[in-house]
Amino acid sequence: MSVNQTTYGTYPYNDAGDLLNTWGDDATSGLNQTIKLMSEGVHRVVTHTVTADFTLTTTSNASNEQRAIGHILAGSPAAAFTMTVASSQSRFLVHNKSGQTATIKTSGGSQTITLATGQGVSIVCDATDCYATGPINLDDLGAPTSAVAMGSNKITGLADGTASADAVSVSQMNTAIASASVPASTGAVLVSANDTTAQYLNGALVAGSGVTLTENNDGADETLTVAADTTVMATLASVTTTVTTTVATSAAQTFARSIAIAN
């Protein structure tokens, strides 16, 4: 009796005529063993306590890590690490919660998959390399053709914009506001670049003598009325006329005296 392995998944099987009329008493090649190993490829999840680089086990005709569908990268490695898988056709679901960045590759391939801590990925491998099939990066997708709703969620980790059509981060916006000496409070104003207190217009304006400030439509489309007392304005006009006349008369008298002295 000879024991063979399938091309995909390396499951044991027997030559025709072997182990007839039995589920297979042989622990390494019987039908029961094959069913057990096949279930690993569909359901088994292995948690790896990672300390450094490691390679999935590939024990023949027995339970091994390479055959498992799910892999959780745990532990507390001191640095980034590499998980190496066999150069065979297989698929994996991997989640990294190790606190370090994981690199996943085959033993003989050049293609690598980088998985940051807290991220998960679906991987398919051919006989040479491994490839990520998810999650999908936004830059792998085409540009949207309509508005994109974020469901009241934030966009985090945004870099500062540089081009005119780039989005800006809150940090970049606050820096620009501070540089422009514009108050961060909505609707508030500064009297000058040296003003230390931002306030609303009805607080920044101060009414002088004979002038009143009135806020209208409080809480709605507000306006601010600036009114002057006409009595005060008329008195000021009269005083101005008197002063001007007196100055003119005095100048004429001085000029007349100058002529008389000259003669």
Contacts in CASP RR format, 6 or more apart in sequence:
PFRMAT RR
TARGET T0000
AUTHOR 0000-0000-0000
METHOD contacts of the structure
MODEL  1
MSVNQTTYGTYPYNDAGDLLNTWGDDATSGLNQTIKLMSEGVHRVVTHTV
TADFTLTTTSNASNEQRAIGHILAGSPAAAFTMTVASSQSRFLVHNKSGQ
TATIKTSGGSQTITLATGQGVSIVCDATDCYATGPINLDDLGAPTSAVAM
GSNKITGLADGTASADAVSVSQMNTAIASASVPASTGAVLVSANDTTAQY
LNGALVAGSGVTLTENNDGADETLTVAADTTVMATLASVTTTVTTTVATS
AAQTFARSIAIAN
1 14 0 8 1.000
1 15 0 8 1.000
1 18 0 8 1.000
1 19 0 8 1.000
1 29 0 8 1.000
2 14 0 8 1.000
2 15 0 8 1.000
2 18 0 8 1.000
3 12 0 8 1.000
3 13 0 8 1.000
3 14 0 8 1.000
3 28 0 8 1.000
3 29 0 8 1.000
3 61 0 8 1.000
4 12 0 8 1.000
4 13 0 8 1.000
4 14 0 8 1.000
4 15 0 8 1.000
5 11 0 8 1.000
5 12 0 8 1.000
5 13 0 8 1.000
5 60 0 8 1.000
5 61 0 8 1.000
6 12 0 8 1.000
6 13 0 8 1.000
7 89 0 8 1.000
8 89 0 8 1.000
9 41 0 8 1.000
9 67 0 8 1.000
9 88 0 8 1.000
9 89 0 8 1.000
9 90 0 8 1.000
10 58 0 8 1.000
10 60 0 8 1.000
10 66 0 8 1.000
10 67 0 8 1.000
10 88 0 8 1.000
11 34 0 8 1.000
11 37 0 8 1.000
11 38 0 8 1.000
12 28 0 8 1.000
12 29 0 8 1.000
12 30 0 8 1.000
12 33 0 8 1.000
12 34 0 8 1.000
12 37 0 8 1.000
12 60 0 8 1.000
12 61 0 8 1.000
13 29 0 8 1.000
13 34 0 8 1.000
14 29 0 8 1.000
14 30 0 8 1.000
19 25 0 8 1.000
19 26 0 8 1.000
19 29 0 8 1.000
19 30 0 8 1.000
19 31 0 8 1.000
22 31 0 8 1.000
23 30 0 8 1.000
23 31 0 8 1.000
23 32 0 8 1.000
24 30 0 8 1.000
24 31 0 8 1.000
24 32 0 8 1.000
24 33 0 8 1.000
26 33 0 8 1.000
27 33 0 8 1.000
28 61 0 8 1.000
28 62 0 8 1.000
29 61 0 8 1.000
33 61 0 8 1.000
36 63 0 8 1.000
37 61 0 8 1.000
37 62 0 8 1.000
37 63 0 8 1.000
37 67 0 8 1.000
40 63 0 8 1.000
40 67 0 8 1.000
40 68 0 8 1.000
40 69 0 8 1.000
41 67 0 8 1.000
41 68 0 8 1.000
41 69 0 8 1.000
42 69 0 8 1.000
43 69 0 8 1.000
44 67 0 8 1.000
44 68 0 8 1.000
44 69 0 8 1.000
44 70 0 8 1.000
45 68 0 8 1.000
45 69 0 8 1.000
45 70 0 8 1.000
45 71 0 8 1.000
45 72 0 8 1.000
46 65 0 8 1.000
46 68 0 8 1.000
46 70 0 8 1.000
46 71 0 8 1.000
46 72 0 8 1.000
47 72 0 8 1.000
47 74 0 8 1.000
48 54 0 8 1.000
48 65 0 8 1.000
48 71 0 8 1.000
48 72 0 8 1.000
48 73 0 8 1.000
48 74 0 8 1.000
48 75 0 8 1.000
48 83 0 8 1.000
49 74 0 8 1.000
49 75 0 8 1.000
50 73 0 8 1.000
50 74 0 8 1.000
50 75 0 8 1.000
50 77 0 8 1.000
50 81 0 8 1.000
50 98 0 8 1.000
50 100 0 8 1.000
50 102 0 8 1.000
51 75 0 8 1.000
51 76 0 8 1.000
51 77 0 8 1.000
52 77 0 8 1.000
52 81 0 8 1.000
53 81 0 8 1.000
53 82 0 8 1.000
53 83 0 8 1.000
53 84 0 8 1.000
54 81 0 8 1.000
54 82 0 8 1.000
54 83 0 8 1.000
54 84 0 8 1.000
55 83 0 8 1.000
55 84 0 8 1.000
55 85 0 8 1.000
55 107 0 8 1.000
56 64 0 8 1.000
56 65 0 8 1.000
56 66 0 8 1.000
56 71 0 8 1.000
56 83 0 8 1.000
56 84 0 8 1.000
56 85 0 8 1.000
56 86 0 8 1.000
57 64 0 8 1.000
57 65 0 8 1.000
57 66 0 8 1.000
58 64 0 8 1.000
58 65 0 8 1.000
58 66 0 8 1.000
58 86 0 8 1.000
65 71 0 8 1.000
66 85 0 8 1.000
66 86 0 8 1.000
66 88 0 8 1.000
66 90 0 8 1.000
67 90 0 8 1.000
68 92 0 8 1.000
69 91 0 8 1.000
69 92 0 8 1.000
69 93 0 8 1.000
70 92 0 8 1.000
70 93 0 8 1.000
70 94 0 8 1.000
71 83 0 8 1.000
71 92 0 8 1.000
71 93 0 8 1.000
71 94 0 8 1.000
71 95 0 8 1.000
72 94 0 8 1.000
72 95 0 8 1.000
72 97 0 8 1.000
73 83 0 8 1.000
73 94 0 8 1.000
73 95 0 8 1.000
73 96 0 8 1.000
73 97 0 8 1.000
73 98 0 8 1.000
73 102 0 8 1.000
73 115 0 8 1.000
74 97 0 8 1.000
74 98 0 8 1.000
75 98 0 8 1.000
76 98 0 8 1.000
76 99 0 8 1.000
77 98 0 8 1.000
77 99 0 8 1.000
77 100 0 8 1.000
78 100 0 8 1.000
79 100 0 8 1.000
80 100 0 8 1.000
80 101 0 8 1.000
80 102 0 8 1.000
80 103 0 8 1.000
81 98 0 8 1.000
81 100 0 8 1.000
81 102 0 8 1.000
81 103 0 8 1.000
82 102 0 8 1.000
82 103 0 8 1.000
82 104 0 8 1.000
82 105 0 8 1.000
83 94 0 8 1.000
83 102 0 8 1.000
83 103 0 8 1.000
83 104 0 8 1.000
83 105 0 8 1.000
84 104 0 8 1.000
84 105 0 8 1.000
84 106 0 8 1.000
84 107 0 8 1.000
85 92 0 8 1.000
85 104 0 8 1.000
85 105 0 8 1.000
85 106 0 8 1.000
85 107 0 8 1.000
85 125 0 8 1.000
85 130 0 8 1.000
86 106 0 8 1.000
86 107 0 8 1.000
87 106 0 8 1.000
87 107 0 8 1.000
87 108 0 8 1.000
87 109 0 8 1.000
87 125 0 8 1.000
87 127 0 8 1.000
87 128 0 8 1.000
88 125 0 8 1.000
88 127 0 8 1.000
89 125 0 8 1.000
89 126 0 8 1.000
89 127 0 8 1.000
90 124 0 8 1.000
90 125 0 8 1.000
91 122 0 8 1.000
91 123 0 8 1.000
91 124 0 8 1.000
91 125 0 8 1.000
92 122 0 8 1.000
92 123 0 8 1.000
92 125 0 8 1.000
93 120 0 8 1.000
93 121 0 8 1.000
93 122 0 8 1.000
93 123 0 8 1.000
94 102 0 8 1.000
94 104 0 8 1.000
94 115 0 8 1.000
94 120 0 8 1.000
94 121 0 8 1.000
94 122 0 8 1.000
94 123 0 8 1.000
95 118 0 8 1.000
95 119 0 8 1.000
95 120 0 8 1.000
96 102 0 8 1.000
96 115 0 8 1.000
96 116 0 8 1.000
96 117 0 8 1.000
96 118 0 8 1.000
96 119 0 8 1.000
96 120 0 8 1.000
97 117 0 8 1.000
97 118 0 8 1.000
98 117 0 8 1.000
99 117 0 8 1.000
99 118 0 8 1.000
100 117 0 8 1.000
101 114 0 8 1.000
101 115 0 8 1.000
101 116 0 8 1.000
101 117 0 8 1.000
102 114 0 8 1.000
102 115 0 8 1.000
102 117 0 8 1.000
103 112 0 8 1.000
103 113 0 8 1.000
103 114 0 8 1.000
103 115 0 8 1.000
104 112 0 8 1.000
104 113 0 8 1.000
104 115 0 8 1.000
104 121 0 8 1.000
104 123 0 8 1.000
104 130 0 8 1.000
105 111 0 8 1.000
105 112 0 8 1.000
105 113 0 8 1.000
105 129 0 8 1.000
105 130 0 8 1.000
106 125 0 8 1.000
106 128 0 8 1.000
106 129 0 8 1.000
106 130 0 8 1.000
108 128 0 8 1.000
109 128 0 8 1.000
109 129 0 8 1.000
110 129 0 8 1.000
111 128 0 8 1.000
111 129 0 8 1.000
111 130 0 8 1.000
111 131 0 8 1.000
112 130 0 8 1.000
113 121 0 8 1.000
113 123 0 8 1.000
113 130 0 8 1.000
113 131 0 8 1.000
113 132 0 8 1.000
115 121 0 8 1.000
119 135 0 8 1.000
120 135 0 8 1.000
121 132 0 8 1.000
121 133 0 8 1.000
121 134 0 8 1.000
121 135 0 8 1.000
122 132 0 8 1.000
122 133 0 8 1.000
122 134 0 8 1.000
123 130 0 8 1.000
123 131 0 8 1.000
123 132 0 8 1.000
123 133 0 8 1.000
124 130 0 8 1.000
124 131 0 8 1.000
124 133 0 8 1.000
125 131 0 8 1.000
155 167 0 8 1.000
157 169 0 8 1.000
158 167 0 8 1.000
158 169 0 8 1.000
159 169 0 8 1.000
160 168 0 8 1.000
160 169 0 8 1.000
160 171 0 8 1.000
160 172 0 8 1.000
161 167 0 8 1.000
161 168 0 8 1.000
161 169 0 8 1.000
161 172 0 8 1.000
168 176 0 8 1.000
174 184 0 8 1.000
177 183 0 8 1.000
177 184 0 8 1.000
178 184 0 8 1.000
181 190 0 8 1.000
181 193 0 8 1.000
182 190 0 8 1.000
183 189 0 8 1.000
183 190 0 8 1.000
183 198 0 8 1.000
184 198 0 8 1.000
185 198 0 8 1.000
187 200 0 8 1.000
188 198 0 8 1.000
188 199 0 8 1.000
188 200 0 8 1.000
189 198 0 8 1.000
189 199 0 8 1.000
189 200 0 8 1.000
189 201 0 8 1.000
189 204 0 8 1.000
190 198 0 8 1.000
191 204 0 8 1.000
201 224 0 8 1.000
202 213 0 8 1.000
202 215 0 8 1.000
202 224 0 8 1.000
205 213 0 8 1.000
205 224 0 8 1.000
205 226 0 8 1.000
207 213 0 8 1.000
207 226 0 8 1.000
209 232 0 8 1.000
210 228 0 8 1.000
210 229 0 8 1.000
210 232 0 8 1.000
211 226 0 8 1.000
211 227 0 8 1.000
211 228 0 8 1.000
211 229 0 8 1.000
212 226 0 8 1.000
212 227 0 8 1.000
212 228 0 8 1.000
212 229 0 8 1.000
213 224 0 8 1.000
213 225 0 8 1.000
213 226 0 8 1.000
214 224 0 8 1.000
214 225 0 8 1.000
214 227 0 8 1.000
215 222 0 8 1.000
215 223 0 8 1.000
215 224 0 8 1.000
216 222 0 8 1.000
216 223 0 8 1.000
216 224 0 8 1.000
216 225 0 8 1.000
217 223 0 8 1.000
END
